[in-house]
Amino acid sequence: MLMRACASAIAVYASVVECQAQADAPQPADTLDALQAEIRELRQAVSELKAQLRQVTAERAGPAASPTAPSSGSAPAPSPVLAQNAPTPAAPAPWGAASLGRSAPASRAPARETFNDELTGVSRPDTEAPPNNPNLRGFFTIPGTETMIRLGGFAKVSGIYDFSPAGNPAAFVTSTIPINARKGKNATINANATRFSLDIRRPSSLGALRFYLENDFSGGSGDTEFHLRQASGQIGNTYAGYGLTAFMDGDASPETLDDEGPNSALFLRVAALRQIFKLGSGWTATLSIENPASDLTLPAGASTEQPMPDVVGTLRYQTSGGHVQAATVLRRIGYRLEDTQDSSFAYGLALTGQLKIASDFLVGGFAYGKGISRYFNDLGGDGYDGVIGPDGKVHALTSYGGYLGYTHHWDSSLRSNLVGGLLKLKDDVLLPVTAFRSSRYAAANLIYQLNPNFTVGAEGLYGRHELQNRQDADAVRLQVSLKYDLVR
């Protein structure tokens, strides 16, 4: 269209020049009047073509550009016929489009704040925005590109006071509460949970693309060391990287000031390859292939083996009022000692969910399985996936537990939470009498959000730890935390 308009303008202009030359030569009066009339008609045609060219150029530049307004005395706008023939380019999708994870469909999780943020890094269909930042606040565009970046995170400091020995001084891990310990009190101040995150998003021909990086300072035992929490990429509904296992449900995590959370909550970060399938009407399914690890109690000289990766499948129904998710994990746990090798099948089932009640939230979860202790907050890393029997066989151990959490909003800036959890490792004659048998967890807090960036809270914690021989102990902790968010 643009080339045709240019060619027409050149031809008309040439005719004007030719007529003008003829008019300048000596001519009879009637011939001269005819030529001058023709020149006026041709100049009018040139003006119309110029206006048409301006319109075509503006349309090709996109909706952000507007045609140059005609100067005083210029020709009128092109005719409706010419306007109808002009191409109508599609408007580019803005950053609010669903393809960039910023839309708010009816199936989006309800908006929700949490003190310890486990919502931002969750992999979601089409890289949807997380519930604690549904409008993707804080992103800025790299000039000349469609790439947007958000530098996030928070500074958090916690003052902790234990009225009796509680084991871990920084996080309330009920399985570390010492049995038959001497009475004593302990005070701690730490900032290990301080976090830094980088969120990068852009559109692509394969769908919305997201890269997410998250670190804190909990890399050492009691030390403040830079520590990788998550590093992953997702394009469309395909995820790859290091982050939260698909077996857990980050959206159903209860809100605590304590960095550990409930004893029976599923929590694990792993390297994984994952595909999310959108089934429609609020339903999604996920298949995740994850890095395995056999968490076993081993005889001297033995080492663990992983005959296959962990395979996780989930089915989830989501509405604007909450969600329910069913998950399963299939795995094999094994070991090798010189020429002896054995492995055992292991599995786990979990049901989790969240319900919005007016301005409040109810969250909960329950999990059961054999050889899945690795996934529980209280048991991961303690060797309770299984034990090696006298026959050299791997015996997977049965564990199960559940938790409930309720968030009540007193007003727009004040909220409180009640959280309770129970975890059980089934009795087994192969376990030593000093091995873990069960634990209980309870937390109650009051959180005041002075402004979007600054939050303070106080929390009381209770825990109980029981051994296989039925000996037990409990602990009480008081924690006060202050958090400053970098971007809100």
C-alpha positions in Angstrom: 0.0 0.0 0.0 2.8 2.4 0.9 4.7 1.6 -2.3 1.6 2.1 -4.4 0.9 5.5 -2.8 4.5 6.6 -3.3 4.4 5.7 -7.0 1.1 7.5 -7.5 2.5 10.6 -5.8 5.5 10.6 -8.1 3.4 10.2 -11.2 1.1 13.0 -10.2 4.0 15.2 -9.3 5.6 14.6 -12.7 2.3 15.6 -14.4 2.2 18.8 -12.3 5.7 19.7 -13.4 4.9 19.0 -17.1 1.7 21.1 -17.0 3.5 23.9 -15.2 6.2 23.9 -18.0 3.5 24.0 -20.6 1.8 26.9 -18.8 5.0 28.9 -18.6 5.4 28.6 -22.4 3.5 31.1 -24.7 0.0 29.8 -25.1 -3.4 31.1 -26.2 -5.6 32.5 -23.4 -8.1 29.6 -23.5 -5.4 27.0 -23.5 -3.6 28.8 -20.7 -6.8 28.7 -18.5 -7.3 25.0 -19.2 -3.7 24.2 -18.2 -4.0 26.2 -15.0 -7.2 24.4 -14.0 -5.5 21.1 -14.6 -2.5 22.2 -12.4 -4.9 23.0 -9.6 -6.6 19.6 -9.8 -3.2 17.8 -9.8 -2.0 19.8 -6.8 -5.2 18.8 -5.0 -4.5 15.1 -5.8 -0.9 15.5 -4.5 -2.2 16.9 -1.2 -4.7 14.0 -0.8 -1.9 11.5 -1.5 0.4 13.1 1.0 -2.3 12.8 3.7 -2.8 9.2 2.7 0.9 8.5 3.1 0.9 10.1 6.5 -1.9 7.8 7.6 -0.3 4.6 6.3 3.0 5.5 7.9 1.4 6.2 11.3 -0.6 2.9 11.2 2.6 0.9 10.4 4.4 2.6 13.3 1.7 1.1 15.7 -1.0 2.4 18.0 1.6 4.3 20.2 2.3 6.6 17.2 -0.3 9.1 15.9 -0.5 10.7 12.5 1.0 14.1 12.1 -1.7 16.7 12.3 -2.0 18.6 8.9 -0.8 22.1 8.9 -3.1 25.1 8.2 -4.2 25.2 4.7 -3.4 21.6 3.9 -5.7 19.2 2.0 -8.6 17.5 3.7 -8.4 14.0 5.1 -8.5 11.0 2.7 -11.8 9.7 1.6 -13.5 6.9 3.6 -12.8 4.5 0.7 -9.1 5.0 1.1 -9.3 4.6 4.9 -11.1 1.3 4.5 -8.4 0.0 2.1 -5.6 0.9 4.6 -4.3 -2.1 6.6 -5.2 -2.4 10.3 -2.3 -3.8 12.2 -2.9 -5.9 15.4 -2.2 -3.9 18.6 0.8 -5.4 20.5 -0.1 -7.2 23.7 0.6 -5.1 26.7 2.4 -6.3 29.9 -1.0 -6.9 31.4 -1.7 -9.7 29.0 -2.2 -13.3 30.2 0.8 -14.4 28.1 3.0 -12.7 30.6 1.3 -14.1 33.7 -0.4 -10.9 34.7 -4.0 -11.4 34.0 -6.5 -12.3 36.7 -8.8 -15.1 35.4 -11.5 -16.5 37.6 -9.2 -19.5 38.4 -6.4 -17.3 39.8 -5.5 -18.0 43.5 -6.9 -15.4 45.9 -4.6 -12.5 46.8 -2.7 -13.3 50.1 0.2 -12.0 52.1 2.6 -14.2 54.1 5.4 -13.2 56.4 7.8 -16.0 55.2 7.3 -15.8 51.5 7.0 -19.3 49.9 4.5 -18.1 47.3 6.7 -16.1 44.8 8.9 -19.0 43.6 6.1 -21.5 43.0 5.9 -22.7 39.4 2.4 -21.8 38.0 0.5 -22.3 34.7 1.6 -19.8 32.1 3.9 -18.3 34.7 0.9 -16.7 36.4 1.6 -13.9 38.9 1.8 -15.1 42.6 -1.0 -14.5 45.1 1.2 -12.0 47.1 1.9 -9.9 44.0 -1.1 -10.4 41.6 -0.3 -7.2 39.6 3.4 -7.8 39.3 4.3 -4.6 41.1 8.0 -3.5 41.1 8.9 -4.6 37.5 10.8 -2.3 35.2 11.4 -2.7 31.5 14.9 -2.9 30.0 14.9 0.0 27.4 14.5 -1.2 23.9 13.3 -4.7 24.9 10.2 -6.5 26.1 12.1 -7.9 29.1 11.0 -6.9 32.6 13.0 -7.3 35.8 12.1 -7.2 39.5 14.7 -7.0 42.2 12.9 -8.4 45.3 13.5 -9.8 48.7 13.5 -8.6 52.3 15.6 -8.0 55.3 14.3 -10.0 58.3 15.6 -10.0 61.9 14.2 -12.3 64.7 14.6 -12.1 68.4 14.1 -15.6 69.9 13.8 -16.6 73.6 13.5 -20.3 74.6 12.0 -21.0 78.1 13.6 -24.5 77.9 16.1 -26.3 75.6 14.6 -26.4 72.1 17.4 -27.9 70.1 17.8 -25.7 67.0 18.2 -22.0 68.2 17.3 -20.4 64.9 14.3 -22.5 63.7 11.7 -24.4 65.7 12.4 -28.0 64.6 10.5 -30.1 67.1 12.4 -33.3 66.3 15.6 -31.7 67.7 14.0 -30.9 71.1 16.4 -32.8 73.5 15.1 -35.6 75.7 16.1 -35.5 79.4 18.0 -32.3 79.0 18.8 -30.1 81.9 16.6 -27.0 82.3 17.9 -23.8 80.8 16.9 -20.7 78.9 18.4 -19.3 75.7 18.2 -16.0 73.8 19.1 -15.6 70.1 19.0 -12.8 67.5 19.5 -13.8 63.9 18.9 -12.4 60.4 19.6 -15.6 58.4 16.2 -15.5 56.7 17.1 -12.2 55.0 16.5 -12.9 51.3 17.3 -11.6 47.8 15.5 -12.5 44.6 15.6 -11.7 40.9 12.5 -12.2 38.7 12.8 -11.8 34.9 9.9 -12.1 32.6 9.3 -11.6 28.9 7.0 -12.8 26.1 8.2 -15.4 23.5 6.9 -17.3 20.6 6.6 -20.4 22.9 4.8 -18.6 25.7 5.6 -16.4 28.6 9.2 -16.9 29.7 10.3 -16.5 33.4 13.7 -16.8 35.2 13.7 -16.8 39.0 16.6 -16.7 41.4 16.4 -16.6 45.2 19.0 -16.7 47.9 19.1 -16.3 51.7 21.8 -16.5 54.4 21.1 -19.8 55.9 23.9 -21.8 54.3 25.6 -22.9 57.4 24.7 -24.4 60.8 24.3 -21.2 62.8 26.4 -19.2 60.4 25.3 -16.4 58.1 26.4 -17.8 54.7 24.9 -17.0 51.3 22.7 -19.8 50.3 20.9 -20.8 47.1 17.1 -21.3 47.7 15.8 -21.4 44.1 17.1 -21.0 40.5 14.7 -22.0 37.8 13.4 -21.1 34.3 10.0 -21.6 32.9 8.7 -21.1 29.3 5.0 -21.5 28.9 4.2 -24.5 31.0 7.6 -26.2 30.9 9.8 -25.7 34.0 13.4 -26.7 34.7 15.7 -25.8 37.5 16.2 -26.0 41.3 13.2 -25.1 43.5 10.3 -26.4 45.5 9.2 -30.0 44.8 5.9 -30.5 43.1 4.9 -32.9 45.9 4.4 -29.9 48.2 1.8 -27.2 47.9 3.3 -23.7 48.5 -0.1 -22.0 48.3 -1.3 -24.1 51.2 1.6 -23.1 53.5 0.4 -21.6 56.8 1.8 -18.2 57.9 4.4 -18.3 60.8 7.2 -16.0 61.9 9.2 -19.2 62.6 11.4 -20.0 59.6 10.8 -23.8 59.8 7.0 -23.9 59.8 4.8 -26.9 60.9 6.6 -30.2 61.6 4.3 -32.1 59.3 4.4 -29.8 56.3 5.9 -31.1 53.1 8.9 -29.0 52.2 11.9 -29.8 50.0 13.9 -28.0 47.3 15.2 -30.2 44.4 16.4 -30.0 40.8 13.5 -31.0 38.5 12.1 -31.1 35.0 8.3 -30.3 35.0 5.4 -30.0 32.7 2.1 -28.4 33.6 -1.0 -29.4 31.7 -4.1 -27.1 31.6 -7.2 -29.2 31.6 -9.7 -26.4 31.6 -12.4 -25.1 34.0 -9.9 -24.5 36.8 -8.2 -27.9 36.5 -4.5 -28.5 36.0 -2.2 -31.5 36.2 1.6 -31.6 36.7 4.2 -34.2 35.9 7.6 -33.6 37.6 10.8 -35.7 37.3 12.9 -34.8 40.3 16.4 -35.5 41.7 16.3 -38.5 44.1 18.0 -39.0 47.4 17.7 -42.1 49.6 17.5 -40.8 53.2 18.5 -44.1 55.0 20.0 -45.2 58.3 23.0 -47.1 56.9 25.5 -49.5 58.4 29.2 -48.4 58.5 30.8 -48.3 55.1 27.6 -48.2 53.1 26.5 -45.6 50.7 23.1 -44.7 49.3 22.0 -45.4 45.7 19.1 -44.0 43.7 17.9 -46.5 41.0 15.5 -44.0 39.5 14.5 -40.4 39.8 11.5 -39.4 42.0 8.4 -39.0 39.9 5.7 -36.7 41.1 2.2 -36.2 39.7 -0.4 -33.7 40.9 -4.0 -32.8 40.1 -5.4 -29.4 41.2 -8.7 -27.6 41.1 -8.4 -23.8 41.5 -11.0 -21.1 41.9 -10.8 -17.5 43.1 -12.0 -18.8 46.5 -9.3 -21.4 47.0 -8.0 -24.7 45.7 -7.6 -28.4 46.5 -4.6 -30.4 45.3 -3.9 -34.2 45.3 -0.3 -35.3 44.8 1.6 -38.6 44.6 5.3 -39.4 44.5 6.8 -42.7 43.3 10.5 -43.5 44.1 13.0 -46.2 44.8 15.4 -46.0 47.8 18.5 -48.1 47.9 22.1 -48.6 49.2 25.3 -50.4 48.4 27.8 -52.1 50.7 30.8 -53.7 48.9 29.1 -56.4 46.9 25.8 -56.1 48.6 23.1 -53.9 47.0 19.4 -53.6 47.5 16.5 -51.1 46.8 12.9 -50.8 47.8 9.8 -49.2 46.2 8.5 -46.1 48.0 5.5 -44.0 47.5 3.6 -41.1 49.0 0.1 -39.5 48.8 -0.8 -35.9 49.8 -4.0 -33.9 49.9 -3.6 -30.1 50.5 -5.8 -27.0 50.0 -6.8 -23.5 50.8 -10.2 -21.9 51.4 -10.9 -18.2 51.5 -13.6 -17.3 54.1 -14.5 -13.6 53.7 -11.2 -11.9 54.3 -9.7 -14.9 56.2 -7.9 -18.1 55.0 -8.0 -21.7 56.1 -5.1 -23.9 54.9 -4.3 -27.5 55.5 -2.6 -30.7 54.3 -2.2 -34.4 55.1 0.4 -36.8 53.7 1.0 -40.5 54.1 3.5 -42.9 52.6 6.4 -45.4 52.8 9.9 -44.1 52.3 8.9 -40.4 52.1 10.3 -39.0 55.4 12.7 -37.0 53.3 9.8 -34.7 52.3 8.6 -33.8 55.9 9.9 -30.7 57.6 10.8 -32.6 60.9 12.3 -35.7 59.4 14.2 -34.7 56.2 17.9 -35.6 56.4 17.6 -37.8 59.5 17.7 -41.1 57.7 14.1 -42.2 58.2 13.1 -43.1 54.6 14.1 -46.7 55.5 16.4 -49.0 57.4 18.6 -51.9 56.5 17.5 -55.2 58.0 19.7 -58.1 59.2 19.0 -59.8 55.8 20.5 -56.8 54.0 17.2 -55.7 52.6 15.9 -52.2 52.5 12.8 -51.7 54.6 10.9 -48.5 53.8 9.4 -46.8 56.9 5.8 -45.6 57.1 5.3 -41.9 58.1 2.3 -39.7 58.0 1.2 -36.3 59.3 -1.1 -33.3 58.8 -1.5 -29.6 59.7 -4.1 -26.9 59.8 -3.6 -23.1 59.7 -6.1 -20.3 60.0 -5.5 -16.6 59.2 -7.8 -14.0 60.6 -7.7 -10.3 59.4 -8.7 -8.0 62.2 -8.4 -5.1 59.8 -6.4 -4.2 56.7 -3.1 -4.0 58.6 -3.5 -6.4 61.5 -3.8 -10.2 61.2 -3.2 -13.3 63.3 -2.6 -17.0 62.7 -3.3 -20.2 64.6 -1.3 -23.3 63.3 -1.1 -26.9 64.5 0.6 -30.0 63.3 1.1 -33.7 64.1 3.7 -36.0 62.6 4.1 -39.8 63.2 6.8 -42.3 62.2 5.2 -45.7 62.5 6.7 -48.1 65.1 9.2 -50.5 63.6 11.3 -53.2 65.4 14.3 -52.3 63.2 14.4 -48.8 64.6 16.6 -48.0 67.6 14.7 -47.1 70.8 16.1 -43.6 70.7 14.7 -43.0 67.1 12.0 -40.5 66.4 8.4 -41.6 67.0 6.2 -38.5 66.8 6.1 -34.7 67.2 3.6 -32.0 67.8 3.7 -28.3 66.7 1.6 -25.3 67.6 2.0 -21.6 66.8 0.0 -18.5 67.5 1.0 -15.0 66.2 -0.1 -11.4 65.8 1.3 -9.6 62.7 1.0 -5.8 62.1 1.8 -4.5 58.7 2.6 -0.8 59.2 2.9 -0.2 55.5 3.4 -2.4 52.4 7.1 -2.5 53.1 7.4 -2.8 56.9 5.9 -5.6 59.0 6.4 -6.7 62.6 5.0 -9.6 64.5 5.1 -11.6 67.7 4.7 -15.4 68.0 4.4 -18.1 70.6 5.5 -21.6 69.7 5.0 -25.0 71.4 6.6 -28.3 70.4 6.7 -31.9 71.7 9.1 -34.6 70.7 8.6 -38.3 71.4 11.0 -41.3 70.9 10.3 -44.9 70.0 10.8 -45.8 73.7 8.0 -43.3 74.6 10.3 -40.9 76.3 9.4 -37.3 75.4 10.1 -33.6 76.0 8.5 -30.3 75.1 9.7 -26.7 74.6 8.2 -23.3 74.5 9.5 -20.4 72.4 8.7 -16.7 72.0 9.8 -15.0 68.8 9.5 -11.4 67.7 10.4 -10.6 64.0 10.7 -7.4 61.9 10.7 -7.5 58.1 11.4 -4.8 55.5 10.4 -5.7 52.0 12.6 -4.3 49.2 9.6 -3.9 46.8 5.9 -3.9 47.6 
